Structure formats: C-alpha cells, structure tokens
Amino acid sequence: MKLMKQERHVFEYAVIRLVPRVEREEFLNIGVVLYCAKHKFLEMRYHVDIEKWYMMDKQVEIDEVIAHLKSFKEICMGGQAGGTIGRLDRPDRFRWLTATRSTILQTSKVHLGLCEDPQATLSQLFEQLVL
C-alpha cells in the first residue's frame, strides 16, 4: 500500500508581545497568531505568566492585558463577538491583528512558512517561542 504524503501549504504567523513600557522597547513573548489561507485557519494562543510580567514592570495592568488578549482571540474566531474587525474575512483580520502599533500588546513582523497541519504548527511555534 502506498502512503500519500500530505500537501504543505503556506502559512503566516507573528509573535504576540507584551511591551509594558513602549519607550524602553523591552518585550516578552506571550502568544502566537497563525493564518493559513488554504486551510481557512486563523487562531492564536497566549500564555499568562503574571510573575514574569511583573518582573518586567510592576505596574502592568494584568486585567487590561488579559482583556486585550481575549479581544485578539475573539477577532481570530470571527463573528459578532469580535466586533467590527471580527466581521472581516480571515486575511483582513490577520492583517489587522499584526498591524504595527505602539501599545502594550504588539506583534512581531509577519513570518512565512510551509505546513501540513496549521494546528500542529501553531502548537509547535507556541512551545518554541512562548513557553
């Protein structure tokens, strides 16, 4: 019996960063957002580590950051919960999430790759870059 090799597809991802003091340009990787058009996939994962956050800046508004992360997640999922941006199509939502901004939550530049399974790739990137 001949095994079929899964096809690899282009994906894009960015690292989500906590930047407590924009003027210091210090950040902590706290999540990953991944988009794969072929699989109609747009998801993100994040990790809350309050001790690490406070090591960077004791003034971090934890509840505010978590609220923003939940908004990111709702935008990824799409629909009414994501507000106006959540009603856009996946590529536009990904571009909005990864747009350059000067706030406490920022994303890295967008990186490209090839994957067979975007969910597995998101898990791998999350493990490597965040945890």
C-alpha positions as CSV (number, residue, x, y, z in Angstrom):
1,M,0.0,0.0,0.0
2,K,1.3,3.4,-1.0
3,L,1.1,6.2,1.6
4,M,0.0,9.6,0.4
5,K,2.1,12.5,1.5
6,Q,0.2,15.4,2.8
7,E,0.5,18.6,0.9
8,R,2.3,21.5,2.5
9,H,0.7,25.0,2.4
10,V,1.9,28.5,3.1
11,F,1.2,29.9,6.5
12,E,1.9,33.2,8.1
13,Y,2.5,33.9,11.8
14,A,3.5,36.6,14.2
15,V,4.6,36.5,17.8
16,I,2.4,38.5,20.3
17,R,4.5,40.5,22.6
18,L,3.8,42.3,25.9
19,V,5.5,45.7,25.8
20,P,4.8,47.3,29.2
21,R,6.8,50.4,28.5
22,V,6.9,51.2,24.9
23,E,9.7,53.8,25.4
24,R,12.1,51.1,26.8
25,E,11.4,48.7,23.8
26,E,11.6,45.7,26.1
27,F,9.1,42.9,25.5
28,L,8.1,39.4,26.5
29,N,6.7,36.9,24.0
30,I,3.3,35.9,25.3
31,G,1.5,34.4,22.3
32,V,1.4,33.5,18.6
33,V,-1.2,34.2,15.9
34,L,-1.1,31.9,12.8
35,Y,-3.0,32.3,9.5
36,C,-3.2,29.6,6.7
37,A,-5.4,30.6,3.8
38,K,-5.6,27.1,2.2
39,H,-7.0,25.6,5.5
40,K,-9.1,28.7,6.3
41,F,-7.3,28.8,9.6
42,L,-6.8,31.8,11.9
43,E,-6.0,31.1,15.5
44,M,-3.9,32.4,18.3
45,R,-2.6,31.1,21.6
46,Y,-1.4,33.0,24.6
47,H,0.1,32.4,28.0
48,V,-0.4,34.5,31.1
49,D,2.6,34.4,33.5
50,I,1.9,37.2,36.0
51,E,5.3,36.7,37.8
52,K,7.2,37.3,34.5
53,W,5.0,40.2,33.6
54,Y,5.7,41.8,37.0
55,M,9.4,41.2,36.7
56,M,9.3,43.4,33.6
57,D,7.2,46.1,35.1
58,K,5.3,46.0,38.4
59,Q,2.8,48.5,37.0
60,V,1.4,46.1,34.4
61,E,-2.4,46.2,34.3
62,I,-3.0,42.5,34.2
63,D,-6.8,42.7,33.7
64,E,-6.3,45.1,30.9
65,V,-3.8,42.9,29.1
66,I,-6.0,39.8,29.5
67,A,-9.0,41.7,28.1
68,H,-6.9,42.7,25.1
69,L,-5.8,39.1,24.6
70,K,-9.4,37.9,24.8
71,S,-10.3,40.5,22.1
72,F,-7.5,39.2,19.9
73,K,-8.9,35.7,20.3
74,E,-12.5,36.8,19.5
75,I,-11.2,38.6,16.4
76,C,-9.4,35.4,15.3
77,M,-12.7,33.4,15.8
78,G,-14.6,36.0,13.8
79,G,-18.3,36.9,14.1
80,Q,-20.2,39.3,16.3
81,A,-18.1,38.7,19.4
82,G,-15.1,40.2,17.5
83,G,-16.9,43.4,16.9
84,T,-16.4,45.3,13.6
85,I,-13.0,43.7,12.9
86,G,-14.4,40.2,13.7
87,R,-16.8,40.5,10.8
88,L,-14.0,41.0,8.3
89,D,-12.7,38.0,6.3
90,R,-9.7,36.0,7.7
91,P,-6.9,37.7,5.8
92,D,-8.1,41.1,6.8
93,R,-8.5,40.1,10.4
94,F,-4.9,38.7,10.4
95,R,-3.6,41.9,8.8
96,W,-5.4,44.0,11.4
97,L,-4.1,41.9,14.3
98,T,-0.5,42.1,13.0
99,A,-0.5,45.8,12.1
100,T,2.2,47.9,13.7
101,R,1.1,49.6,16.8
102,S,2.6,51.3,19.8
103,T,0.6,49.8,22.6
104,I,1.2,47.4,25.5
105,L,0.4,44.5,23.1
106,Q,2.4,44.3,19.8
107,T,3.2,41.7,17.3
108,S,6.5,40.8,15.6
109,K,6.9,41.1,11.9
110,V,5.0,38.5,10.0
111,H,6.9,35.4,9.1
112,L,6.1,32.8,6.4
113,G,6.5,29.0,6.4
114,L,5.1,25.8,5.0
115,C,2.9,23.4,7.0
116,E,0.7,20.3,6.6
117,D,-1.3,20.9,9.7
118,P,-1.7,24.5,10.9
119,Q,-3.0,23.5,14.3
120,A,0.1,21.4,14.9
121,T,2.3,24.2,13.6
122,L,0.7,26.7,15.9
123,S,1.3,24.4,18.9
124,Q,5.0,23.9,17.9
125,L,5.6,27.7,17.4
126,F,3.8,28.4,20.7
127,E,6.1,25.9,22.5
128,Q,9.2,27.2,20.9
129,L,8.6,31.0,21.1
130,V,6.4,31.5,24.2
131,L,6.7,28.7,26.7
